[in-house]
Amino acid sequence: MIAIASTLRVAWSSAHAERPLLESTAFLSVGANLDRVSIPHSDEKALAARAATDFDAFAQLYRIYLPRIHAFVLRRTGDVDTTEDICSATFESALRSIDSFRWRSGGFGPWIFRIANRQLITHYRRTARPRSERGQRAMGLMSDAEVPAVSLDGLSEAERVRAAMSRLNSRYQQALSLRYFADLDTSQAAQAMGVPKATFSVVLNRASNALRKELERGDRDG
């Protein structure tokens, strides 16, 4: 994760060549930290307002959202190296376009997750195989808490849900991941997907039904 921080410093220097670079050793020090951090909505709004001209403010948003973006992307790709590349591209893109950010009721989250979503789409367009064998092993290391609202009875049940989700189409995986793995509510997840809340609710409902059918099919085949 330190590599991501270094990449962002280069991006900031390039995008803000005429502005003074505000040094932030704290930003580099949290580069490898994937512990989740949360702050009051009002504080996040203040950080977002300053982020276009204050690298420290952007660094704090990075620290808050990197763990969530990392977990979200890893759940989709199943590969640690690919996840780090996509996280780096996500925050670099966010940094370069931070001037265009406009605060909405959902906060900073939907905006950054939408960028991550676009990076995932770009990745899948470039690759024929979305999951590697190593990626499947990496997903096995993820905690049971990252599986959506399905009753889990240990690791085998978690693996069953992961396998079923991997057989869904990309849009359904996207909806389930945004709603259950990204800590976004329905409105925020809809913003991240770039669709109306009503549309997202329909997609999420269909995705949940599809997941349930895949789980039932796995039970029959097993």
N, C-alpha and C positions, 0 to 999 in steps of 0.2 A: 504493500500500500504506500510505502514511502515513495515509490516510483510515480504514483499518481500525483502526490503532492508536488514532486519536482516538475512533472509535466505541466501542472497548473501554474506554477511560478513562471515557467517559460511563456505559457499562453498569456498570462497577465502582463508580463513585460512587453510582449508583442502587441497586445491589444490596447495597452495603455502607455505607449512609448512616450507620450507627451505629458503623462501624469506622474507624480512622485510615487514610487513603489513603497508601500507601507510594510516594513519588515515584520514578519510574524513567525518567531521561532515556535510558538505554540502550535501553529498550523502543521509544521513539519513533525512535531512531536506526537501528534495524534494520528499520523498517517497510517500506522499499523493497528490502530485501535478500532475494533468492530463492536465494542460494547455500545448498546443503544443509549442515546441521550435524548432528553426531551426538555423543552422550555415552554413557558406560557405563550399563548397565541400572540399576545401583544408584543412580547419580546421578539418573537420571530418576525412579526411585521416590521418592527424597527430595524432589525438586521437586514431584511430584504430591501428596505428603503435605502440603506447605506451601501449595499453590496456592490453597486455599479461603480462606486468611487473609492471604496474602502476595502482593501484586500482582507483585513482582519475580519470584517463582517462576513465576507464570502467564505472565509476559512471556517468560521463558526457554523455557517449553514452546511458546509461540507462535512464537518464533524457530526452534526446532527443527522444528516441524511445518508451519509456513506454506508453505515451498517444496514439501513433499510433497503437502499438501492442494491447493495451487494447481495443480501439475502434474496431479494426479488429476482435479480438477474441469474444468480446461481441456481435458483429453483427452475428457471426456464432453460438454461444452457446445460446444467449438470457438469460443467467443466470449470475448474478453478482459474486456470490461465485465461480462458476466454472471458470469464466473468471479470477479471481484473482489467482486461483490455476494454471491455464494454463500459465498465465503471469509469475508467480514465477518459474514454471518449465522451461519456455522458457529462461529466463535470467540466471537461474542457469546452464542450459545446455550450454548456450553461454559462460558463464564464464569458465566452465570446458574445453571447446574446443576452447577457444580464440586463443590458440597457432596455431591452424590449419587455422585460417582465413587468406585469401590472398586477397588483395585489387583488385577489378575489377572496370570497368568503372561505374557500377551501384552504387558503394559505399557500405556502411555497411548495408543499408536497406534490399536488397534482401537476404543477408545471415541470418539476424535475423528473417525476415519474413518466411524464409524457415524452420527455427527451430520451429517457432510458428505453422506453417502448420503441421509439423510432430507431435507436441504435440496435435494438434486438431485431427489428424487422430488417434493417440493413444487413445485419450479420446472417440471418437466415436466408436472405436472397443470395448471399455470397457462398453459402455452404450447402452441400447436398445432404449432409448427415448432421442433424441438430445435436445428437448426443454421442459422445465417444464412450468407449468402455471405461476409460479412466474417469470420465464424467459421471457415469453411473455409480462407480465406487465412491466418488466424492459426495454424491447425493446421499449415499448410505450413511455418511457421517453427520448429516444434518439432524437437528433435534426433532423429536416428535411434535414439539410445539409448533413447528412450521407447517404442519399438515392442517388443512381446513377443518371446518366443524364436522368431523366424523369421529365417532367414538373409537379410541385407540386402545388396544390391549397389548402394548409392547411393540418391539421393533418390527416383527413380522407384519403386523397390521399397518404400520407406517409405510413399509415397503409396498404393501398391496395397494395403498392409496396412491403412492407415487407412480407405480407402474400403470395404474388406471388413468391417471392424469396425463401421462406421456402419450396415451393413445387418442386423446382428444385433439380436435383441430386447434390451430394456433389461436384463433379468436377466443375460444372457450378457455384455453389455458391462460390467456391474457386476462380475461375477466376474473377468473378464480384467483389468479396470482395477485392481481391488484387489490381485490377485495379482502383476501384472507392472509396474504403474505406481506403486503406492503403497509399494513396498519392504516389503510384509507377507508373512510366511510363510503357509502354508496355514491354520494354527491361528488366526493373527491375522486373516487375511482372513475366515475363517468367523465370528469374533467380530464383525467390522465389519459383516457382512451379517446378523448375528443368527440364524445357522443353525448346526446341529451341524457339526463338521468333516467327517463322512462325507457329509453332504448337500452341503456346499460342494464337496467333491472330485468328486462326481457332476456337479454343475452346471458346474464348471470343465472337466471332461472333455468334457461335451457342448458347451460353448462353444468349446473348442479344436477339436473336430471340425467344428462349424458354421463356424468361421473358416476351417478348411482347405478345406471345400467351397466357401465363397464365393471363396476365392483361386483354386481350380481352375476355378470357373465364370467368374471374370473372365479367366482365361487362355484359356478356350475362346471366350468372347465377344470377347476382344481380338484 
